Amino acid sequence: MNAVVLVILVPFLTAIGTALLHDRPRAESALNAVSCLGLTAFVFWLLAKVDADGPQVSMMGGYAAPYGIAFVADRLSCIMLCLSMAVASVVALYVPSTVTPLQQAHFFHPLFQVLLLGVNWSFITGDLFNLFVSYEVMLIGSYGVMMCGSSRQQVRQTLTYVAINLLGGALFVVGLGLVYSIVGTLNMADIAVVTSRLSGPRAGMLTAASMVLLAVFALKAGAFPLFFWLPDSYPIVPLGVNGFFAGLLTKVGIYSLLRVFVMTFRQPGNEFALGILLVASAFTMVVGVLGALCQWEIRRVLSWHIVSQVGYMVMGIGLAADAGIATAAIAATIFYVVHHIVVKASLFLVGGIAEEISGSGRLKEMGGVALAAPGAAVLFFVAALSLAGMPPFSGFLAKLVLVRTALQGSHFWIVAAAVATSFLTLLSMMKIWSHAFWGGWHDAPPRPLWRRMAAPASVLVAATVVLGLWAQPFLRLASDAAKGVVDPVDYVHAVLGPEARLATRAEVARLEPVTFAAEDRP
Amino acid sequence: MELPLAIAIALLFAGGAYSILRPNFFRIVVGFGLLSNAVNLLMILCGGFRSQAAAPFVADPHRVDGLMDPIPPDIILTAIVISFAVGALFLTLCYVVYREYGTDDPEALPVREPEDWAGGPARGAGLPRYEE
């Protein structure tokens, strides 16, 4: 089905279109929003189709599978695409109120579409090399968006960000080369088939080579100890689009870990990589939240929380090393990703409203937002409690599922870290709440623009409530998507044809897989 | 042929890593250049480089042994284009930072810039220094 390509073609054409409309700002931002909304409708339709009919594949130029470039939409891809486009639509409706004429003159909208192009591409690609190219496209878009407005601070932080990612890109190619020299293919489905039968020294070599890719993805995801670039870079991203950065960019790293380290690399010994991730996740959670506690700017607190939250998702991936709980752990991770993207993006957008109202991003200069704009305060309150994991919002359920899976696998120490982090998250959210939202409102009436910013943000906040209260369909979807990642039989057949034979984990380990959904349904 | 190539890759990696760690923007730029070339050479080696291999033009589809694998050069070509573009951007950024701060030492840059920060940098005045 060639319509899969639309998810990258539409942002590409929109980037050109918005660049051509550069002299007419209103038309430009209207085109931006319409394109995002249209593509959102398409990806939700695609998710429904993939859920019913199995993975959809599009081979570029009609070349046969392991040789040509494959674009594959399976459940996990579609879930990520839906989140990416939903957040992009919300951001596209939010930014007309925040983007300055200078930012618009610096091609804000075309660069945002390039960013979107890279993100969607990385979710849809079925081959490792294209994953590298999509990373670079996404990064080039993100460099541009980050520098929009060109203050000194922005240029300088972007310099660090570019340097880190140049290093990441170089290591990515090293990893690709090493993996290619061992398995002789770059198509993910093909690698999965080859590695599921790999054994002996070649399996060990592949595990060693995959460490390079592990470092690249961990760098992109912001996992310990490769998170240091994140809390400095994200606060300088222009208001509004920082919700997209916070929600999606690190999650591209998480998605790559899921896709490559859980689905694609299946050789014996791959548990070693996942074990590293499990240990790193504990440090990521704790260090991230401690960093958040000692910050005094709203964006910095929220940026450190991205690091801390990435820890939970990496923890789920790490738990997959245990074959008995692999599917449940991946399902919990996918649900956590859904929850996190929605909540993190909404926190950044609502935090932006609080900044807009009080005219400052420093907590010590803010105050009284709850008096000036009660609606914004309610939005922040719900999103913050959801981030900390309070019922009845999605954060509670996401953490519950994750922690329960860890307990099934008897990983008690990681549960202790996760629960402690959750409490500290609540503490630092209370810090924002008491400094920015409580207190007396000091001077002039708030700028009226905030209502137009709050309307799109409230969609995301509503989503976290829905995810918490009506979770069963989403958990079912996450569980099915996890099965497709842990044992991608349908994926391999869709890409390579029905004669391809993938050795499933159960066949390899002679174990009956414990499924998440079978236990969870009453 | 593999050993000299491996030594060259090692030297380029070592030189690149050393240059990137120098406290000087220009050396960092050069370091990334060395690093990307090291990566490209590594890619050639990973593709099973042999000095006798023929170019992959297939005259007889039933006889393909003795041909060079075309995929690694393909990847290298893409990687060169990308590293060139991003390298150019990086060099520009280094120049802008040098002009703004008057130093080419990353360690000498101030840790925070509170004056740019009030109200969030992106909402800030959008400092006009950038265009001259």
Interface residues (C-beta under 8 A of the other chain):
Chain A: T98 T100 L102 Q103 F129 F132 V133 E136 L139 I140 Y143 C148 G149 S150 S151 R152 Q153 Q154 V155 R156 T158 L159 V162 A163 N165 L166 L167 G169 A170 V173 V174 L176 G177 L178 Y180 S181 L186 P235 I236 V237 P238 L239 N242 E297 R299 G352 E355 E356 G359 S360 G361 R362 E365
Chain B: I20 I28 F32 L35 S36 A38 V39 N40 L42 M43 L45 C46 G47 G48 I71 P72 I75 T78 A79 I82 S83 A85 V86 G87 L89 F90 L93 C94 V96 V97 E100 Y101 L109 E113 D116 W117 A118 G119 G120 P121 A122 R123 G124 A125 G126 L127 R129 Y130
